[in-house]
Amino acid sequence: MLAADSQKAEVLLKEALKRNASNYPAWQALMRRKGRLAEKDKLALLEEFKEAFPGNPTLWEYFLKKELGLDWKKANGYAVYPGLLAENESWDSVDAYMRNFCALARKDIPDMAGKLPYEVKTKRIFFKNWLKFYQQNKVDRKVRVQTCAVLEKALPPLLNHEKTALQFLGFYGQVLDLWKDKQLSARADACLTAWLKEADKASVRKKMAEIGLKVADQLGDKKSLVRYAEAHAEH
């Protein structure tokens, strides 16, 4: 931090992190030097930070929001926040992700703002309560469209996170089945077709195929039925 020569400063900073990867002030200094990096490069640094501070999602979240220097006016939270998930999807990391997902969902589904509590007593049954609300209340089509849009934005970055992806897919399939809206089902068909090409987790692909079979059946699309049946048979 005291080096006048920027090249020397860079070398010293790298050495500091090499000697002690969990030197937080060194990470702060690094981010001040890397302020102009592209978003994808900053998110790659977040992955390095997670390795330096394993099992500490609260610190990952703080670093993401306070140090990483993302332009939050442009950043896509649905793509960024999955970075808070640990490789083993520990409960603490899922909790950090879900708190931020819920904040995005409340913003993008305004009518549900006061009806999506994610608290100590409700967080383990969050999706169950969300579905129950839709089952027990008349929901405007606008809210249905917004709900599907939120799930369709959230799911692609989650496909490599098996447990979390399965939860989101499960809820997505349940609301599609509940509403039986042909326009939303047609949109879901397009999304599921694209996601099947990207997903490599067998259980996730199987769940997509299960949802796809119901969607294709509702749409009366024989080609899609065959495609989803083949995908389901793979697993």
One Martini backbone bead per residue (centre of mass of N, CA, C, O) as a GRO file, in nm:
protein
  235
    1MET     BB    1   0.053   0.065  -0.013
    2LEU     BB    2   0.341   0.236  -0.015
    3ALA     BB    3   0.403   0.196  -0.299
    4ALA     BB    4   0.482   0.398  -0.572
    5ASP     BB    5   0.507   0.158  -0.753
    6SER     BB    6   0.278  -0.027  -0.924
    7GLN     BB    7   0.441  -0.287  -0.978
    8LYS     BB    8   0.531  -0.335  -0.690
    9ALA     BB    9   0.252  -0.341  -0.566
   10GLU     BB   10   0.156  -0.591  -0.720
   11VAL     BB   11   0.369  -0.788  -0.612
   12LEU     BB   12   0.307  -0.749  -0.308
   13LEU     BB   13   0.011  -0.832  -0.321
   14LYS     BB   14   0.055  -1.119  -0.425
   15GLU     BB   15   0.233  -1.203  -0.184
   16ALA     BB   16   0.030  -1.157   0.040
   17LEU     BB   17  -0.176  -1.375  -0.073
   18LYS     BB   18   0.021  -1.610  -0.079
   19ARG     BB   19   0.081  -1.612   0.231
   20ASN     BB   20  -0.235  -1.488   0.279
   21ALA     BB   21  -0.549  -1.543   0.160
   22SER     BB   22  -0.692  -1.414   0.443
   23ASN     BB   23  -0.621  -1.109   0.361
   24TYR     BB   24  -0.841  -0.867   0.359
   25PRO     BB   25  -0.685  -0.599   0.294
   26ALA     BB   26  -0.569  -0.716   0.031
   27TRP     BB   27  -0.841  -0.744  -0.112
   28GLN     BB   28  -0.914  -0.448  -0.102
   29ALA     BB   29  -0.671  -0.351  -0.267
   30LEU     BB   30  -0.729  -0.519  -0.516
   31MET     BB   31  -1.010  -0.387  -0.582
   32ARG     BB   32  -0.898  -0.102  -0.626
   33ARG     BB   33  -0.721  -0.200  -0.878
   34LYS     BB   34  -0.993  -0.361  -1.019
   35GLY     BB   35  -1.234  -0.159  -1.092
   36ARG     BB   36  -1.232  -0.209  -1.434
   37LEU     BB   37  -1.353  -0.466  -1.445
   38ALA     BB   38  -1.535  -0.699  -1.551
   39GLU     BB   39  -1.787  -0.873  -1.425
   40LYS     BB   40  -1.676  -1.165  -1.481
   41ASP     BB   41  -1.401  -1.104  -1.335
   42LYS     BB   42  -1.518  -1.038  -1.059
   43LEU     BB   43  -1.659  -1.317  -1.022
   44ALA     BB   44  -1.394  -1.475  -1.030
   45LEU     BB   45  -1.285  -1.341  -0.769
   46LEU     BB   46  -1.503  -1.450  -0.585
   47GLU     BB   47  -1.412  -1.746  -0.607
   48GLU     BB   48  -1.136  -1.694  -0.477
   49PHE     BB   49  -1.245  -1.582  -0.212
   50LYS     BB   50  -1.396  -1.839  -0.124
   51GLU     BB   51  -1.135  -2.008  -0.097
   52ALA     BB   52  -1.008  -1.818   0.127
   53PHE     BB   53  -1.321  -1.830   0.270
   54PRO     BB   54  -1.438  -2.091   0.384
   55GLY     BB   55  -1.758  -2.116   0.508
   56ASN     BB   56  -1.841  -1.775   0.450
   57PRO     BB   57  -2.115  -1.628   0.328
   58THR     BB   58  -2.123  -1.355   0.475
   59LEU     BB   59  -1.853  -1.255   0.356
   60TRP     BB   60  -1.919  -1.289   0.061
   61GLU     BB   61  -2.153  -1.086   0.062
   62TYR     BB   62  -1.992  -0.842   0.151
   63PHE     BB   63  -1.788  -0.846  -0.080
   64LEU     BB   64  -1.992  -0.825  -0.312
   65LYS     BB   65  -2.125  -0.543  -0.208
   66LYS     BB   66  -1.851  -0.369  -0.100
   67GLU     BB   67  -1.584  -0.462  -0.297
   68LEU     BB   68  -1.633  -0.551  -0.607
   69GLY     BB   69  -1.776  -0.314  -0.787
   70LEU     BB   70  -2.053  -0.329  -0.886
   71ASP     BB   71  -2.308  -0.239  -1.114
   72TRP     BB   72  -2.629  -0.234  -0.986
   73LYS     BB   73  -2.780  -0.102  -1.234
   74LYS     BB   74  -2.675  -0.352  -1.433
   75ALA     BB   75  -2.692  -0.587  -1.269
   76ASN     BB   76  -2.774  -0.937  -1.248
   77GLY     BB   77  -2.887  -1.084  -0.972
   78TYR     BB   78  -2.965  -1.370  -1.081
   79ALA     BB   79  -2.655  -1.416  -1.171
   80VAL     BB   80  -2.489  -1.329  -0.910
   81TYR     BB   81  -2.604  -1.475  -0.639
   82PRO     BB   82  -2.508  -1.775  -0.695
   83GLY     BB   83  -2.215  -1.705  -0.582
   84LEU     BB   84  -2.312  -1.779  -0.273
   85LEU     BB   85  -2.283  -2.069  -0.342
   86ALA     BB   86  -2.183  -2.354  -0.248
   87GLU     BB   87  -2.082  -2.649  -0.368
   88ASN     BB   88  -2.260  -2.800  -0.125
   89GLU     BB   89  -2.501  -2.627  -0.040
   90SER     BB   90  -2.512  -2.490   0.214
   91TRP     BB   91  -2.725  -2.347   0.423
   92ASP     BB   92  -2.587  -2.067   0.447
   93SER     BB   93  -2.567  -2.020   0.136
   94VAL     BB   94  -2.866  -2.047   0.070
   95ASP     BB   95  -2.957  -1.820   0.254
   96ALA     BB   96  -2.804  -1.593   0.112
   97TYR     BB   97  -2.941  -1.629  -0.159
   98MET     BB   98  -3.248  -1.614  -0.078
   99ARG     BB   99  -3.255  -1.330   0.034
  100ASN     BB  100  -3.183  -1.201  -0.244
  101PHE     BB  101  -3.401  -1.326  -0.417
  102CYS     BB  102  -3.646  -1.211  -0.259
  103ALA     BB  103  -3.585  -0.916  -0.318
  104LEU     BB  104  -3.623  -0.943  -0.623
  105ALA     BB  105  -3.910  -1.064  -0.626
  106ARG     BB  106  -4.054  -0.828  -0.482
  107LYS     BB  107  -3.983  -0.625  -0.708
  108ASP     BB  108  -4.105  -0.808  -0.962
  109ILE     BB  109  -4.364  -0.867  -0.748
  110PRO     BB  110  -4.538  -0.632  -0.603
  111ASP     BB  111  -4.803  -0.787  -0.495
  112MET     BB  112  -4.591  -0.979  -0.305
  113ALA     BB  113  -4.428  -0.811  -0.095
  114GLY     BB  114  -4.611  -0.897   0.178
  115LYS     BB  115  -4.616  -1.237   0.088
  116LEU     BB  116  -4.275  -1.304   0.114
  117PRO     BB  117  -4.158  -1.451   0.365
  118TYR     BB  118  -3.806  -1.453   0.491
  119GLU     BB  119  -3.771  -1.636   0.775
  120VAL     BB  120  -3.702  -1.830   1.031
  121LYS     BB  121  -4.001  -1.972   1.019
  122THR     BB  122  -4.018  -1.983   0.672
  123LYS     BB  123  -3.762  -2.071   0.497
  124ARG     BB  124  -3.811  -2.394   0.482
  125ILE     BB  125  -4.124  -2.312   0.351
  126PHE     BB  126  -4.137  -2.106   0.118
  127PHE     BB  127  -4.258  -2.258  -0.134
  128LYS     BB  128  -4.503  -2.373   0.008
  129ASN     BB  129  -4.628  -2.093   0.080
  130TRP     BB  130  -4.639  -1.979  -0.204
  131LEU     BB  131  -4.828  -2.192  -0.321
  132LYS     BB  132  -5.057  -2.165  -0.114
  133PHE     BB  133  -5.136  -1.881  -0.191
  134TYR     BB  134  -5.217  -1.951  -0.489
  135GLN     BB  135  -5.436  -2.166  -0.407
  136GLN     BB  136  -5.609  -1.953  -0.204
  137ASN     BB  137  -5.581  -1.731  -0.436
  138LYS     BB  138  -5.655  -1.482  -0.644
  139VAL     BB  139  -5.459  -1.437  -0.942
  140ASP     BB  140  -5.329  -1.233  -1.136
  141ARG     BB  141  -5.188  -1.247  -1.442
  142LYS     BB  142  -4.954  -1.061  -1.384
  143VAL     BB  143  -4.839  -1.239  -1.152
  144ARG     BB  144  -4.792  -1.492  -1.318
  145VAL     BB  145  -4.594  -1.371  -1.516
  146GLN     BB  146  -4.388  -1.265  -1.307
  147THR     BB  147  -4.324  -1.535  -1.175
  148CYS     BB  148  -4.214  -1.679  -1.426
  149ALA     BB  149  -3.996  -1.470  -1.490
  150VAL     BB  150  -3.832  -1.506  -1.231
  151LEU     BB  151  -3.773  -1.813  -1.268
  152GLU     BB  152  -3.642  -1.780  -1.556
  153LYS     BB  153  -3.403  -1.605  -1.440
  154ALA     BB  154  -3.298  -1.793  -1.202
  155LEU     BB  155  -3.230  -2.082  -1.326
  156PRO     BB  156  -2.977  -2.085  -1.516
  157PRO     BB  157  -2.759  -2.021  -1.274
  158LEU     BB  158  -2.860  -2.305  -1.110
  159LEU     BB  159  -2.797  -2.577  -1.274
  160ASN     BB  160  -2.523  -2.650  -1.091
  161HIS     BB  161  -2.735  -2.645  -0.839
  162GLU     BB  162  -2.911  -2.899  -0.755
  163LYS     BB  163  -3.093  -2.844  -0.503
  164THR     BB  164  -3.190  -2.560  -0.588
  165ALA     BB  165  -3.297  -2.626  -0.870
  166LEU     BB  166  -3.514  -2.832  -0.775
  167GLN     BB  167  -3.682  -2.634  -0.615
  168PHE     BB  168  -3.748  -2.436  -0.846
  169LEU     BB  169  -3.866  -2.644  -1.043
  170GLY     BB  170  -4.091  -2.745  -0.863
  171PHE     BB  171  -4.242  -2.474  -0.847
  172TYR     BB  172  -4.274  -2.421  -1.146
  173GLY     BB  173  -4.445  -2.676  -1.204
  174GLN     BB  174  -4.676  -2.610  -1.003
  175VAL     BB  175  -4.778  -2.340  -1.131
  176LEU     BB  176  -4.833  -2.448  -1.412
  177ASP     BB  177  -5.040  -2.664  -1.314
  178LEU     BB  178  -5.234  -2.467  -1.172
  179TRP     BB  179  -5.291  -2.262  -1.427
  180LYS     BB  180  -5.299  -2.357  -1.724
  181ASP     BB  181  -5.130  -2.161  -1.921
  182LYS     BB  182  -5.056  -2.154  -2.248
  183GLN     BB  183  -4.851  -1.921  -2.263
  184LEU     BB  184  -4.672  -2.015  -2.026
  185SER     BB  185  -4.619  -2.298  -2.141
  186ALA     BB  186  -4.479  -2.208  -2.401
  187ARG     BB  187  -4.250  -2.065  -2.255
  188ALA     BB  188  -4.155  -2.311  -2.095
  189ASP     BB  189  -4.078  -2.483  -2.336
  190ALA     BB  190  -3.848  -2.300  -2.432
  191CYS     BB  191  -3.683  -2.308  -2.172
  192LEU     BB  192  -3.649  -2.617  -2.134
  193THR     BB  193  -3.505  -2.666  -2.401
  194ALA     BB  194  -3.258  -2.490  -2.331
  195TRP     BB  195  -3.178  -2.619  -2.053
  196LEU     BB  196  -3.121  -2.910  -2.153
  197LYS     BB  197  -2.854  -2.816  -2.303
  198GLU     BB  198  -2.707  -2.717  -2.023
  199ALA     BB  199  -2.765  -2.950  -1.846
  200ASP     BB  200  -2.577  -3.212  -1.639
  201LYS     BB  201  -2.778  -3.295  -1.430
  202ALA     BB  202  -2.974  -3.561  -1.399
  203SER     BB  203  -3.199  -3.461  -1.199
  204VAL     BB  204  -3.257  -3.197  -1.352
  205ARG     BB  205  -3.335  -3.318  -1.625
  206LYS     BB  206  -3.567  -3.490  -1.519
  207LYS     BB  207  -3.740  -3.258  -1.410
  208MET     BB  208  -3.773  -3.111  -1.676
  209ALA     BB  209  -3.912  -3.346  -1.824
  210GLU     BB  210  -4.159  -3.364  -1.641
  211ILE     BB  211  -4.261  -3.081  -1.699
  212GLY     BB  212  -4.261  -3.103  -2.011
  213LEU     BB  213  -4.480  -3.322  -2.035
  214LYS     BB  214  -4.712  -3.148  -1.921
  215VAL     BB  215  -4.687  -2.911  -2.117
  216ALA     BB  216  -4.716  -3.072  -2.385
  217ASP     BB  217  -4.993  -3.189  -2.317
  218GLN     BB  218  -5.143  -2.919  -2.294
  219LEU     BB  219  -5.046  -2.828  -2.597
  220GLY     BB  220  -5.042  -3.077  -2.798
  221ASP     BB  221  -4.723  -3.164  -2.834
  222LYS     BB  222  -4.572  -3.429  -2.979
  223LYS     BB  223  -4.274  -3.353  -3.014
  224SER     BB  224  -4.227  -3.271  -2.720
  225LEU     BB  225  -4.307  -3.534  -2.590
  226VAL     BB  226  -4.078  -3.698  -2.715
  227ARG     BB  227  -3.841  -3.531  -2.611
  228TYR     BB  228  -3.905  -3.561  -2.303
  229ALA     BB  229  -3.914  -3.869  -2.297
  230GLU     BB  230  -3.618  -3.907  -2.378
  231ALA     BB  231  -3.495  -3.745  -2.144
  232HIS     BB  232  -3.621  -3.921  -1.919
  233ALA     BB  233  -3.497  -4.201  -2.012
  234GLU     BB  234  -3.197  -4.135  -1.952
  235HIS     BB  235  -3.279  -4.156  -1.617
   0.00000   0.00000   0.00000
